[in-house]
Amino acid sequence: MVRKAGLIGLLLVLPWLHGCGEPRADTSSPEASFRSLRVMYRSMPPARRVPLEWAVELVSSDDLNDKVQRTAFASEGDAIAVPPSALNGKTADAIIALAMDRCAHEDRDFPICHDPRRPR
């Protein structure tokens, strides 16, 4: 009986150990980014999808701008160290919070922060 209860307990814990929690962004490659963000988007209730789209757009544009600036101002032949995406490993709620925090510190004229889809 004790053995059976232990086996049932193990079976209940295994999904948790496997990481079946909230989907997280994987930005290790463009394909992985696309796949992980699609899974994240589809797992959210419809009302939360628009804020996620806005947040991914904002954070991704910041990441891209950083890469472009590093490339544009590097000397020829320099190895360009580009930090990993700010989205990597984050849940949808963490991505939305990051975007809202960035807009809170931006100039009021920053257009994407005034996006009508922005969560209030």
N, C-alpha and C positions, 0 to 999 in steps of 0.2 A: 504494500500500500504506500509506504514512504517512497519507494523507488518510483512508483507511478506518479505521485505528486511532484517529485523532483523533475521527472521527465516533462510533465505538463508545464511546470514553471520554466524550464529551459526553453520549451517551445514558445512560450509567451514572451520571453526575453530576447530571443534570437532576432526577430524583426527590428527591435529597438537597437540592438548591437550592430545590425547591418546598416543602419542609417536611413531608415524609412521615414524620416521626419519630413520637414518642409523641403521642397526642391531648392537647390542652391545653384547659382550661376557658375559655370565652368568656362573660363575664357582662355583656356590653354591653346585653342585654335579657333579659327572662324567657324568651322563646322561644329565644334563642341559648344561654342557660344550660342549658335543658332539653335541647336538641339536643346540645350539646358534652359534657355530662355523661353523656348516654345513650351516645354513641359511646365515651367513655372507659370507662364501665362494661362495655360489651359487648366491648371489646378486651382486657379483663383476664382472667386465668385465674380460674375460679370461687373458688378459695381466697382470692384477693385482693379479691373484690368486697365482702365484708362489712366489712373494714376501711375500704374506700373509702366505703361508705355511712355508717359511723360518723363518719368524718372530715369528710365534706361536711355532715352534720347538725350537728356541733359548730361548724365554722367559719362555716357559714351562720347559725346561731343567734347567734353573736357579732356578725356583720355586721348582722343584723336588730335586735338589741338596741341597737347603736350608733345606727342610724337612728331607732329609736323614741325613744331618749333625747334625741337632737338635736332631734327634732320636738317632743317634750313640753316641753322646757325653753327653747325659743326664744321670743322675744318675737313678738307678732303682727306680721306683715308682714316679718319678717326673712327674708333669703335663707339657706337652710340648705345649707351645703356638706357634702355627704356623700362621704367618700372612696370610691374604687372598692372592690369586693369583694376580700377577701384571696385568693379563689379564682382571680381573673382571671389567665390566662396560665400557670397552674401545671399540672404533670403530676400524675397520680394519686399517684405516690410523694412528690412535694413536698407535696401536700394532706395525705396521711397523716402525714408528718413534722411539718407545721405543727400539726396537731391533737394529736399526741403531745407536742409541745413546749408547747403551751398547757396541756395537762392536767398536765404536770410542774410547772408554776408555779401551778396552781390549788389552792385549799383542798381538802383530802382529802374533804370532804363534797359536793363538786360532783358531782351525780348522773350526768351524762353521762360523766364520766371513769371512772366505775365500771361502765359499760355492760358486760355480759357478752360482748358481741361485740367488745370492744376488742382490738386486736392486742397481743400480749405480747412 
